[in-house]
């Protein structure tokens, strides 16, 4: 079926899902189809059914559109953000630039302190990828005490961020009063910052979660600016002991109900997921999300497959992330070496992104996504031919690859050498093989083998 195509989104409803339902291919859909090697009509149909989202706030004018969904390549998110104790606007902009340089597909500004509107404005201005936020952080920063939270204040902050150009909100709307008794059975309670704040408000006022009761009003804001919703997992497990418990799964079911409400108003949705999950439970978690949340894109933090990797949690979680991506997760939220320990700096951001680019790319290869392995095959050719320049260019972290190579072979002559410092010229398997095969007479060899076999 040939569809119409629109360049500028106008009117009261401006979401990608709205246009998709109208049979219209937007400029963003066309762009995504091109970079993902997908058919434009297929992209439109996936957006229509909610299995693929294109977070693209109409006010983020220099955004390069990207897709999150099972049909597209596995994406990664980089978390940045200032706190009341550390970081500033300049530092956050540096983190944005580092995130984009090393391949982040989206960036979440999780700032909890400082000049938040100014920080966000600078972050959006510096970013060509979608920016997400957790609005409750700014709400609490401005009112000082979660007990003073009102729906009017909540909606005011959401609209303000939407006007700035935020492309997706994480809101903790699935945590309900009836779930509170389940939390007491846990080893670590609520580890989600947004979730703990909402639980505190609910227990103080003995009222239902305001993000849940005002959900229709939130959707009205989102559909005006095309802000996608990342439905937050308030009850994600913070340790292996709490993984896949009744609290986590109960909230997941509510997120599925909210997904349908959002789709009724043409608002794009993805679902946030765990957390800390044993390696043998990852596949089940992905399957449950697909069932309860109607195949909306799944966006997971990690998952971390062990609890004792402090200082190396980017590695432990990347193991779980690769498996989650293979099982069908659409986006992976990176973990840095500072997870559980402190606010990440610029170098921590780099380490986390590369670990997760490895995980996402491994998942794409495992799922046999079109063209996913092409770059790996080019790298193999470059390695076998000692083409160091191409190897550096193809590496996920070109700077680190060049740095490690030059560390032990700093002289200019060795940059073109047919060996590295691991084996040297005498024991390089590539070189030994190449020398052995050079001018080798294969036809004569085949005749000899055939003769010996017949005898």
ABEGO torsion letter per residue (X at the ends): XBBBBBABBBEABABAAAAAAAGBBBAAAAAAAAAAGBBAAAAAAAAAAGABBBBBBAABAABBBBBBEAABBBBBBBBBEBBAABEBAAAAAAAAAAAAAAGBABBBBABABEBAAAAAAAAAAABABBBBBBAAAAAAAAAGBAAABBAAAAAAAAAAAAAAGBABBBBBAABBAAAAAAAAABAAEBABAAAAAAAAAAAAAGBBBAAAAAAAAAAAAAAAAGBBBBBBBAABBABAAABGBAAAAAAAAAAAAAAAAAAAAGBBBBBBBOEBBBAAAAAAAAAAAAAAAGGBBBBBBOBBABAAABGAAAAAAAAAAAAAAAAGBABBBBBBAABGAEBBBAAAAAAAAAAAAAAAAAAAAAAGBBGAAAAAAAAAAAAAAGBAAAAAAABABAAAAAAAAAAABABAAAAABABBAAAEAAABAAAAAAAAABGBBAAAAAAAAAAAAAX
